[in-house]
Amino acid sequence: MWRHVVMSLDVALHFLFSTRTRLCPNMANQPDRFSLFLLQPGERRIEVQDDMRIANAATFYFNKEDHTLGNMLRHAVLAIPGVLFCGYKVPHPLEPRVLVKIQTDGSITPAEALQQACAKLIVETGTLKQSWAKEVRLSADHSGLDARGAYGAPLWNAYGVEADVAPETDRGAGAAMGSYVDM
């Protein structure tokens, strides 16, 4: 009897909360999850505003982005010769928008600096993706595992790597980052 009561209570609570959220979608104090990364019709991903008070400066507004992109862009832009200043901020934690301000010395425009930084980040993330997939395969080869994930799918195909890599015996799982981390 108690089993039926517990099951009935569980079913009733599930129905109550699922019905409540379907009937009253504004009950939760959170934004719609898709509104954090999907652009609305007519909304632009990047907006540019030239700074009239500072020479060779511009502010770039990235809609539907957060600190992840802002911090990566700031570091990549500051590494470009001719850039005097680059900073970013998120105006409000619940607003998915990043402002990136770039000032140059005049040898390059802020838009060109941003384009170079984006190209550099694309190359770096592609290299990181390949290194990650290679190390996953090497780790699986050394551990003797089949390197298969759930449902028997090959583990590294999820990361887009299809070429075979010869196993190396003197490399560990963190060898791809060895040039960046000195221990």
N, C-alpha and C positions, 0 to 999 in steps of 0.2 A: 504494500500500500504506500509506504513512504517513497518508494521509487517512482510511483506514478505521480505523487504530489510534487516531488522535486522536478520531474520531467515537465509537469504541467506548469510549474512556476517558471522554469527556464524558458519554455515555449512562449508563455505569456509575456515575460520580460522582453524576449527577443521581438515578438510581434509589436509590443508597445513602443519600443525604441525605434524599430525600423519603420513603423507606420508614422511615428511622430516626426522623424527626420524627413520622411517623404512628403507628409502633408504640410509641414512647416519648415521649409528649407532654411529660413533665416534664424532658426532657434540657436544654432551654434554661433559663437562669437569668433568666427574665423572667416577669412576670405575663401572664395571658391578656389580649389586647388589648381584648376586649369587656368585661372586668370593670372597665376603667378608666372607662367611661361608662354602661354599662347597669345599672340597678338590679336587684337580686335580688328574688324574690318576698317581700313583707313588708317590704322595706327602704324607708325614707322618704327623700325628697330633702333635706328640711330638718328639723332637730330643734332645739328651743328649750330652753334651760336658764336660768331666772332666777338672778341672782347674789344670794345671801343676805347677803354681806358688804358689798356696795356698793349704795347706793340708786339706783334707776332704771337698773339695768344688766342686761344679758342677754348670753348667749353663744349664737350661732346656729351650728349644725354643718351644713355643706353637704356631703352625700355625693356622690361621683363628680364633684368639681370640683377646680380647681387655682388657681394664682396669677392666671390670667386673670380669673376672676370675683372673686377676693378683692381684687385691687388696684382693679378698677373699682368694686366696692361700697364700699370704704373711701373712695375719693375722692368718690363721690356722696353717701355718708352724711355726711361731714364738711362738705359744702356746705349741709346743711340747718340752719336756725336751731334752736337748742335742743340741739344735739348737743355734748357736752363731749369725748367721746373715741370714737374708732373705730379699731380695729386688727384685723389678721388674721394668721394664721399657718397654715402647712401643717405638721402634726406630723412627717411623715416623707415624703421624696421618693417612696417607692414606695407610699404610702398616698394614694389619691385622695380627700382630705378636706380641707376648709378650715374653720377656726374664725374667726368674726367676732365680736368683742366690741364692744358699743355701750353707751355711758353717756350719758344725757341729763340736762337740768336739771330735769325734772319737768313741763315744759310739754307734752311729747310723750313717748310711750312708745317704748322701743327698737324694738318691732315696727312701730309707725307710721312711725318714721324709716326702717326698712328697706323698708317698702312704698312710701314716697315715693321713696326712692332707686331702687328697682327700676322704678317707673313712669317716672322721669326717664331711666334708662338705656335703657329700651325706646324712648322717643321719640328719644333721641340716636342710637341705632344705626339706627333707621329712617331718620332724616335722612341719616346717613352713607351708608347703602345707596343712597338716591335720588341723592345727590350723586355717588357713585362711578359709578353707571350713566349718569348724565347726562354726566359727564366722559369716560367710555369712548366714548360716542356722539359727543361733540364732537371728541375726538381722532381717531376714525375718519373723521369728516366732513372734517376739515382735512387729514388725510394722504392722502385720496383712496382709501383702502382700502374694501373692501366691508363691513367690520365683521362678517365671518362667521368663526366658529370652525371647529373640526374638523368634518368631514362636512357643511359648508354650513349649520350652524345659526346663527341670528343671535346675535351675541356678547352683547347686553344682555338677551336673554330669560332667560339663565341666572340673572340677578339679579332677576328678577321685575318688570322695568319694561317696560310695553307701550305707554305713551303716547309720541307723537312729540314731540321737543324741537327747536325751531328753532335752527339753528346760529348761534352768535355769533362774529364774527370777531375780537373783541378779547380773547378769553379763551383761556388756554392749558390744558394738561392739569391743572395744579395750582391752578386758580382757585377750586375749591370750598373749598380750605383757606386761601385768601388771608386771610380774616378771623382765622385762628388763627396764621398764620405771617407775621411781618414780616421781610422781608429787606432 
